[in-house]
Amino acid sequence: MMVLRALGLSGEVIVPSFTFFATGHAILWNGLRPVFANSELDTWNVSPSDVERQITEKTSAVVAVHLYGNPCDILALEGLAHRYRLKLVFDAAHAFGSAYRGRPIGSFGDAEVFSLSPTKLLVAGEGGLVTTGDARLAEAVRAMRNYGDIGAYNPEWLGVNARMTEFNAALALRGLPLIDAKAQRRNSIAQIYTQLLCSLPGVRFQKTHASDTNTYKDYSIHVTPEILGMTRDVLANALFDENIETKKYFYPPLHQQSLYSRFHDPARNDLSQTELLADGILSLPIYESLPDETVSAVAETLERIVHSQRERRASTIEGEPRRVAAGR
């Protein structure tokens, strides 16, 4: 909210529809109009080519998301921002500990915004942080977190109370040395899941560039029901019956939510690709203390559920009585 305000934006801001609604909220809070772009079907991050298709004379910025901690195509997005003279902000809520081509996330665009809430790798209880190479933007954000006052009791910015308490800051500082180990552990868990589930037709996985580091804040699979033999929701319910809780991050996408549907113009942007992605996403359990045995058990249970469903369907088809065509 503060970064977009400090950048002095107006008009339209392009944002992926496949993201958490807080991304969109920051745009709406500033009186800006969100314009939704599709996400890619392999990385699940916003598509630079679709972003370019949405750019008009009203566009002032792009807000991209490092989804689940998977770095965006930063080079392509920075190229677009430079070519069209747009501001570029990254929602890096999932990406503390991620890296793009070996460089830590937090050093790209006009600013990157991180979350330190309890589900993240770096936890402060609540709160977040902003990284930027723009000294004026940094000064504005520092002021705006304190009602816009820099200490002279004469606010230059319309700010809010967004100060982090000492306790929350201390908690985050204690967690900093653990980030690399947490990211490595989550990558190990992701590898186990992928190895055990990759033989299932109809299940796809998020693609991360070989030179990038994904924190796997969430580990998700994508289900194609026509191939897998069951829908994402049926699979989720079956796993829940086995005491395995899953999530659907992020379903429904923004353009299908009550608050945002009025901003979607189907004639301008066809979001069927985003809908295909969101309709099949299923996030499996992942956290650093999750034992390998439990990860394997979750994957094996999922596989068993799919195979059982296929066997039931096959037996039903085989058991159907044959019909004799009526003669003329």
N, C-alpha and C positions, 0 to 999 in steps of 0.2 A: 504493500500500500504506500509506504513512504518513498520507496525508490521511484515508483511511477509518478508520484506527486512531484518529487524533486526534479525529475527529468523534464517537467513542464509539458507533458504530452497533451494532445487533443485528438479528436476524431476517433479513428479505428485502431485497434491493436489486434494483430493476428496471434492466435493461440491454438494449440491442439485441443480438440474436443475430448480426446482420450487422456484425461488427467483428473486429479482430485479437484473438487469444486473450489477449494481455496485459491487455486491459480486464477480462476475466473473472477472470484470475489474481489481480488485486488484491482482488477480492471474496472468492475462495476462501481466499486467504492469511489473511484476517481472520476466518475461520470463519463467514462470512455465506453466505446461500443466494441464488444468482442466479435471478432470474425474468425470462424472456426476453420481449421485446416485438418486434413487427414493425417493419420500416422502411417508409417511404413509397416508392411506386413511381416517384415523380418526383424528389424530392430525394435519395433513398436514405438519409436520416437517420431516426432513430427517430420513430415516429408518436406524437405527444402523445395522441391519442385512444386508441391501443392501450395506452400507458403507463397512462392513467387506468383502463382496464378491468382492469389487473393489480393495482391497489392494493387491499390488504387491511389489516386491523388489524396485521399482522406487518411491513408495509412500513416501512422506516426511511429509505430514500434512493432517488434515481434517479441513475444514471450514464449520461449521454448522450455521444454521440460526434460531433464535427464531421468527418464522413466525407470523406476526401480533401482536407480543408480547407474544405468547404462548411459554413457556419454552420447549426446546428440552428435549429428554431423556438423560439428562446430565450424569447420573450415568453409563449408558451403553456406551456412547461415551467416557467418561473418562477411562472406563475399556479397551476399544479398543485401545485408545491412549497409555495407559500404557503397554498393552500386546505386541503391535507391535512397541513400541518406536517411536511414531509419535507425532508431535506437534498438539495441538488442539486449534483452534481459533474460537470464536463465533462472528458472525455478530449479534450484539444486537441492530441494528438500531431502531427496533420497541419496544425494551424491557426495556427502562428506566422506572422503577416503577414495573416491573414484579418480581416474586419471584419463586424459585424452592424449593419445600419442606420447605417453610418458610424462605429460605435464599435469599437475594436480588440478582438478576441477576447482574453480574459484578464481581463476586468472583469465577469464574470457569474457567477451562482450563488454557492455557498459557496466554491468553489475551482475553478480550472482547472489542468490538469496537462499540461505540454508535454514532448515528447521532442526531444532534440538529437542523435539518432543519425545516422549517415552518409547516410541517404536523405531527410532532412528539409531544409527551406530554410535553417534556422539549424543549423549543425553544430558540435558540440563534440567529435566523435569518439565519445563516449558521454556519457550523463548526461541530465539534464532539469531542469525548474524548475517551481515551483508559484506561482501568483498567487492572492491572496485579499485580501478587505477585512476579514477577521476577525483582529484582532491576536493573540488567544489561539491560534487555529489556526496562524498563522504562527510563533509562538514554539514551539509544540509540534513543528512540522515541522523547524524549525531544530535543535531538541534531538534529535529522533529520527534525523536524518541522522548524528549523532555519538553513536550508541549510547544516546541519550536524555539525554546529559549536556550541560548548558548551561555547564559550566566549574567547577562546584563539587565535582566528583567525587562526586556524589550524585544519580544519575539519577531523574527523576520520570516518565519514559516508557520503555517497552520499545522501544528503538531498534535501528538497524542501522548498518553502515558504509556510508553513502550520500553521503559527501563527494565533491565534484567536485575533481579536482586543479587546480592553478594552470595547468598546460599546457592542459587542456581548457577551462577558463574563458577563458583568453587567446584560444584559437582561436575560441570563440563570440563574444567581444567584437569580434574583428576582422571577423566576419561580419555583425554587426548593421547597419552602414551599407548592406549589399548587399540587405537583405530586400525592400524595395519594388521594386527593379529585378528581382530574381528572380521575385517574384510577377507583375509585369507581363509578363515574358518567358514564364512558364508560361501565363498567360492568352492571350497571343498564339499560342502553340503550340496550346492548346486550341481557339482560334477557327479555326485552319487545319484541324485535324482535323474539327471539326464542320461547317464549310462544305463540305469535300470528301466527307464521308460521309453528310450529312443526306438525300441523295436515295435512299439504300439502304433499301428497305422491310424492316422487321424489325430495324432498328438504332435504339436509343434512347439518349438522353444525359442526364446528370445535370442537373437543373434548379437554378439558383441564383437567388435573389431579386434583382431588379434593383438594389436598394439595398445588397446585400451584396457582399463581396469574398471570392472563393474562391481559395485559393492553388494549387489543382490540384497538391497534393503527388503525386497520381496522376491520370492522365486515363484514364477507363474508358468503355467502351461497354457496352450491354446488348443481347444477341442473343436474338431470338425465333425459334427454329429453324423453326417452322411457316411463318413468313412469309419469313425470309431464305433458306430452302432448305438450310441446313446448321446443325449444332450449333456451340456455342461451342468445344467441344473439337476438332472437325474443323477449324474455322477457325484455332484456335491452332496446331495441328500443321502446317497448310499454310503459315502465316506463318513458323513455325520452319524449315521446309524452304527458305524464301526468306531465311534468316539474320536473321529479325526475331523477337526474343524478347519474349514477352508474359508477363503474370502473371494470376492469378485472385484478385484482392484483393476480397472475402475469401470463399474457398470451401474447404471446406464451412463453413457458419455454425456458431456455437458449439454450438447444440443438437444438431448431428449429429456432434460430435467426441466421442471416447472419454471424455475427462475430464468433459464437461458433459452428455452425453446423459441421465444419470440424474436431472438436475434438470428435464428437460422433461416436462411433464404435458400431453399433447395434449387432455385433457378441459378443461384450464384455458385454455390458449392455443394456438389454431390458428396455426401458423407457416408455413402454405403460401405466404403472400405473401412471406415472407423467403426461402423455398426457391426460389420463382420468380425472385426477384431474384438470389440467389447462383448459381443454375444457369446464368444467362446472362451473368454479368459477365466482361469481358475488359479488362485494363489494358494500354494501349499505351505504347510508349517515350515518356518525357518527362523532360527535364532541360534546364537553362538553356542549355547550350552546343550543344544539338541544332539544326543548321541548318534553316532553312525548307525547303530542298531535300530534306533527309532526311525531314522531317515529311510533305511532299507525297508523297514516294516510298513511305513506309509506307502512307499512305492509299490511294494509287493501286494499290499491290500488293494491299491488302485488297479493294478494289473489283474488281480483275481476278480474284482468286480466287473471289469470290462469283459474278461473271458467268460464269466458266468452269464452275463447278459447275452453274449453272442451265442452261447450254447442253448440258452432258453429260446432265443429267436429261431435258431436252426431246428430245434426239436418241434417248435410250433409249426414251422413251415412244413417239416416232414410229416407231421401228424394230421395235416389238413386233408380231408377227403378229396379224392380226385373227382372232377366234374366231367361228365360226358356231354359233349356238344349235342344239342338237339338237332335232329334231322329235318330236312325240308318237308 
